[in-house]
Amino acid sequence: MLGDAAHPYTLGLMRSRLSLDTDRGRPLVALPGDVPNPTTPEPGCAFAPRCDFSEDACLTRPPDAVEIDPGHRSACVLPKPEVRRRELDLVRTVSAASVSLAKTDSATSAVIEMRKVEKTFPIGSGLRHKDHLQALRGINLSVAPGEAVAIVGESGSGKSTLLRVAAGLAKHENGDLLMAEEAMPQMVFQDSGASLTPG
């Protein structure tokens, strides 16, 4: 049913995914807002704060799931044809924005930037052993808005450590870590074989 999704949130997730044939010049499309807090649910649709098509009716009570096709139900106040029409309009807008972004300098100001970042870990000591392990040495990295960067290397080369430092889960000893005011780094753990959707 993903190829014929009728719920705006599902379509938003599909729109933001990466696939092997994704245009490398296209900015990443992210869902707005934050994930809802399950301990303090909102009175309306749980997806409304992150939905591009949210209306006043979405904020009052959760919509009922209705059958829109045989065996296919969706909990949305909007009918499927209207959701698909708005989605097509939004995709066209995003595509046009991607072209204009690629032609401006706004994509060059970094969301996150590392300058000569270093990170070490203490290890076993002794006459024949080092007392620390250099996990990161002089790392320079800059990620622009809408840019996807792949960190590739063999096991133990420091990929996870670099990401943990970038997400604020580990403290680096030397160098500078600069973060844009709107940046909210977070770790997303997933199976490496399922990281990209096959084209």
N, C-alpha and C positions, 0 to 999 in steps of 0.2 A: 504493500500500500504506500510505501515511501515515494514511489514514482508518481502517485496520484494523490498526494497528501491534500487534506482539506482544512487542517487546523493551522492558523497563522503561525503558531509557535513551532510546529513541525517544519513548516516551510522556511522559517527563519533559521532553524538548525541546518537544514539542507543547504540554504544559501550561504552559510558561513563555513561549510566544510571545505577541506582541501582534497583534491583528487590529482591523479598523476597527469591529467591534461589541463590543470588549472593554469591560466595565463600568469606567467611569472611577474608581469608588470602590473597585475591587478592587486590593489590593496586588499587586505583581509577585511571581511565583512563580519563584524561582531554584533552579538545581540546587545541591546541597550540595557542599562541598569544592572542590578545584582540578583543573584539567585534568591528566591523567596525563603524566608525563615520559617521552617515547618513548625516551630514552637509558638509563633505568633502569626497565624494565617490571616490574610486579608479577607474582608467579608465577600469580595467578589471573586472573579476568576483569578486563580493563582498565577496565571501567565500574563495578566493585564499589564503589570509594570514593565514587562520586557517585550510587549507586543506592539508592532508597528501599526496595527489596525484597531487598537483599543478604543472603545467608545464608552460613553457614560454608563450604558447598561451593563458593561463588563465589570463595573466597580461596585455594584450593589449586591449581587448574589451569583454564586457559581452557575454557569449555564448547564442545562440538562444535555446529556448525550443523546443525540437523535440519529436515526439511520438515514444516511444521505445517499447510499448506494446499497445494493444487496450485500449484507454481511459487513458493511462499513459504517461505523458510527463515529461521530465527532461532536465534542462538547464546545460549541461556539455559537454566539448569538448571530453571526453572519452566515448566510447560506453559502454553500460551496462555490457557486458561480461568482459571487461577489468577492469571496476570498481570493480566488484565482485571478480575477480581473485586477484587484489591487496589487497582488503579488507581481503580476506581469509589469504593471506600471512602476512598481518599486524597483524591480530588476533593471528596467530600462534606465531609471534615474541613477542607480548605483553604477551601471556600466558607463553612463555619460560622465559621472563624477570621477570614475577611475581614469578616464582619458584625460580629463582636465588636471587631475592630480599629478599624473605622470609628466605633464608639460610644465609644471611649476616647481619652484624651489621649496614648497612647503613640505615635500616628502623627505627633505634632507636633514631637517632638525631632528635629532635623535630622541626617541622615547626613553631609551636606556643606553648608557655609554660606559664602557670600562676602559680605564687607562692604566696600563702597567699593573694590573691587579695580580696579587700573589696570595696564595693560601698554602699553609703547611699543616701537617698532622703529626702529633708525637707518635713515635713507634718504639719498639724495644730498644734498650740501650745496651752498651757493652763495648769491649775493645774492638770487635769486628762488625759492629752494627752502627748505623746512623741513629741519631736520636730524634730525627724528624724526617718526614716524607714531604717533598715539594710536589704538591698536587697541581698548583697553578703557578706559572712563572711568566711574568710580564705580559699578561693577557690584555690585548687591545680589541675591543668589540664595540660596534655601533649599530643599533637597530632603529631604523626610521619608522614613522607611523605607517601602518599598513604593510610592513615588510615581514616576510617569513624568512628566518635564518635557520639553516640546518647545521647542527653540531655533530660532526662525524669523526669517529676515532675508535681505536681498538679498546678492549676492556681495560680499565685502569688508567686511561689516558687523561681523566679529569673532566669528562663531559658532565656527569651528575654534579660534581663539586661546583663547576662553573654555574650551572643552573641554580643550585642551592644558594650560592652567593648572590646571584641576580635576584632571586626571590626573597632574599633577606633571611633565609633559614640557616645560613652559615656566615660567620664574620671573616672577612679577609684581613690580612695583617698589613699589607702594603698596597699602594695604588689608590686610585679614585674610582668610585662607583657613583655615577650621576644618573638621576632618574627624573623624568618629566613629572610635573605636578599631577597630571591626570593618570599617570601610569599606576596600575594595580597588578603587579606580577603575582602569579600563582602557579603552583605545580599541578599538572594534569597527568596522572599516572595511567598508562595504557600499554597494552601489548604492542610491541614494536611492529609486529606483522600487521596490525590493524590501524597503524597511525595514519596511513593514507588510504583513501577509498580508491580501489582500482578503477581506471578510466573505462 
